[in-house]
Structures are given as structure tokens and as C-alpha cells.
Amino acid sequence: MSEYLDLPIFSLLSDVASESKVEGFVVGGYVRDRIMGRDFKNDIDVVVVGSGIDFATRVGNRLGVKVAVYKNFGTASLRYDEMQLEFVGARKESYRADSRKPIVEDGTIVDDQHRRDFTINAMALSLNKAEFGRLLDPFDGRTAIQHRIIRTPLDPNETFSDDPLRMLRAIRFATQLNFKIDMLALKAIATNKERIKIISRERIIDELNKIVLAARPSIGFKYLFDVGLLQLIFPAMANLYGVEVINGKGHKDNFYHTLEVLDNVAELGGDLWLRWAAIMHDIAKPATKRFDKRHGWTFHGHEDRGARMVPKLFAELKLPLNDKMRFVQKLVALHLRPIVLAQDAVTDSAVRRLLFEAGDDIDSLMLLCHADVTTKNDYKKKKYRQNFDLVKQKLKDVEERDQIRNWQPPVSGQDVMDAFGLAPGKMVGIIKSAIREAILEGDIPNSREEAYRFMLDKGRELGLEPTR
């Protein structure tokens, strides 16, 4: 299989292995992706039977590039021609029950393959002259690829107990590759799920984000829920699951609805944070669920309650508490507004208010709301989509005319104070709010001249006299 080592860098690595009299192998994701015929990343992992640092140093000298050395881990890396090469010596590992950090010893390539997480990642291609390109596949990773199965090289209970992060990695790979997880491995994840508690939140969210960014994130979240991991790492999302029926009336299952919205956003090209908005958009429905005989099930105020929940959930998940969080919070708070507009007569005033509140995030909000239409009724879906097209056109028309997106008041607080000789205080805020409302309601155009004239009239109405 030397065709998989067709990049010039591999010939150089082979030469260095021969000169150093060590065995070298390409392992991991590069090998897997080449065998699968996927676009491979420019990350290449090299294992040598000996010192990975010494080998990397020799390669760096040949290429004339700097080598980053991590002595504590026995690894080294370098960048060359847009490729990231990682070097490590072959190892064998053993684990303690209270840690995912292994006790590491020098080993053979066979030892190193035994410590790999999954059979599809345990394949190696030889860099040695006598067997250049030979595939070492002791756990039949090629068959796993053909059958689209995630399996562990060793007993899955041992694999997942030793390093519980591998449970999330199994689900992440299944999601990214659209593979199934082997039943024995799936049972082992369910058995060992509590072990996830020894993994840091930072490592967990890194894997979770990779699932969220997959083409069909629902694959991973269904696995996470079915094995009981979601209930441990993101209970607020797991709480969306289930349908309650009273007097023969049931609501939709908000967990599976959320997954459908998430997949829709992914299909429409939404980025990581728009996908998190999809995950969070109905997060407060369990807390706001009510039943009354007249209206059935309601979730009044779930958008406001959900928006208030977002900062706490981001903090718990170790997601960033910055503008990304505020973006998600805004979309959760506003996600019903375009739907209401689509159902009702679309007034200019309502559109101006939506543009004012959404600002530059209006396009993301409309995409989320488009994805939120998950009815199986074709007539209803067609009607919703047609109405959304009307709302989109109205948004465009109003924005072009009134320029409300990211609106800045045409009359400032300083203008108000100067006009009436006021000090900073409540009266200034009252006048500014009145100007804003007049513009949003369409009572006056969004221009400085009209706003200034309105300000003077409003001031007189409040008993103030202009100083000039």
C-alpha cells in the first residue's frame, strides 16, 4: 500500500529511519482516512521504535525547520509545507483506576497498536525500506471500515474504564464518519458511563463541539442519550426528552425536535454557535411546561427563561462566556419573533423592532427560525416557508428604507442635555426612549432632522423649554 505514502515527506522519513537504524511507522487518522478515500488532514502521526524526539530532531535538521520538543511526554512536532508532523516513541501503557493518565513504558509497534482507542485508528504503514508501505492491521481495521463499525482493539470495558474520554471519542467518530458503534462497545460505554466524571470539562466540551460540528449532529446526541452520558454531561438537554399526556393531549418530544432543528441548521451551513443556539432554543421548555383544559400544553415564556439559562449552562459546559455566549442568548430570546411575524400580518413597526433587537444577527436568527419548522404536515410546512419568504422580503424592504439594523439614535443624550440645559438624569432617558419609540413605530423617519424636531416637541410636552 505504498500508494498511501505518495507524499515526498514519506520518502524523507524513510531515509531518516534507515540512517538512524530505527523502525518507523505512520499511524492513526492519516492511515484511516487514506484507506477510506477521505480527504485527509495535514496532521501526520509518526511512531518510531526508539526515541521519537531524536528522530524528529534528525528530520528537522534535514528539512531545515524548528522542532518543538515536549520532554515530559516524550514527543516532538514540526511544521513543514503546511503539514503538522507529530513524533513519538512506541509505548505500552497501564492505568490506575482514579486517573486517565497512563503509566508509560517503551514498547514495540505491536504494544503501541494495542494502546490505540479503536481498530480503525490502530492501523500503521511501515516507513522501513524493506517493507515501505506495508500495512500493519492486527485488529482488522480495514474490515471495520468496510462495515462502518467502531470497535476497540481490546476488551471495550477495559478500554473505556482506562480512559473514559474514549467513550466520547467513540461517539464522536461514529457521528463524523456516520459509522455504527459495535454493540459490545456500546454496552461497555453504558456500563462505564460514570467514569466520565474523572474527565475535565474542557476535554468533554472539545469532543462535544466536534459532535455539534458534524454533518448530522443528531447521530452523536442520540448515542449520548441512549447510553446515559448526556444525562451526566448535559442534563438540561437530556431533560427535554419525553412526552406527557393529559386528557389524551400530548406535546411533542422536545429532545427529538431539538435534534431535528440542529440537523436542519447543520444542513443549512450554520456555524458552531448557531448550532448551539439550536441546541438551546427550547432548553427552558421543561421548566415552563403547563397544561390547561382549554389550550392544552403551553410553554409560555420559554424563550425568555431559556435566554436567562444560557450563561449558567455555558459556564457549566466550559463554553466561552463572551460574545459567542451573548449571540446564543440573543437568538434564544428572539427565536419566536419571526415565527409570530410569519403567522400574523407583518407590520412595518414589528419588522423595525425585530431589526432593532437582532441587529447584524438577523440573518442567523432567520436561519434558526427556518430550521425550527419541523412539522410533518406538508401543507403547514409549505405555508410557514411561504410566510417566512414574505417576512424576509419585508425585512429587506424596511431595512433599505429605514436603516434600523444596528441602529444608533440620531439624537444623542448630549444633544438632549444641550437643547434643554439638563444635567444627566431620568428626563434625558425619557426623551431618548420617546425618540426611539417614535422611529420604531414609524411616527417619524429615522433622520437627525426629524428626530431633533420631535425631541424639541417632546421636551415642551414635558414642561421643558429649549435654551436655544
Secondary structure by P-SEA (a helix, b strand, c coil): cccccccaaaaaaaaaaaaacbbbbbbcaaaaaaaaccccccbbbbbccccaaaaaaaaaaaacbbbbbbccccccccccccbbbbbbccccccccccccccccccccaaaaaaacccccccbbbbcccccccccccccaaaaaaaabbbbbcccaaaaaaaccaaaaaaaaaaaaacccccaaaaaaaaaaccccccccaaaaaaaaaaaaacccaaaaaaaaaaaccccccccccccccccccccccccccaaaaaaaaaaaaaaacccaaaaaaaacccccccccccccccccccccaaaaaaaaaaaaaaaaacccccaaaaaaaaaaaccaaaaaaaaccccaaaaaaaaaaaccaaaaaaaaaaaacccccaaaaaaaaaaaaaaaaaaaaaaaccccccccccccaaaaaaaccccccaaaaaaaaaaaaaaaaccccccaaaaaaaaaaaaaaacccccc
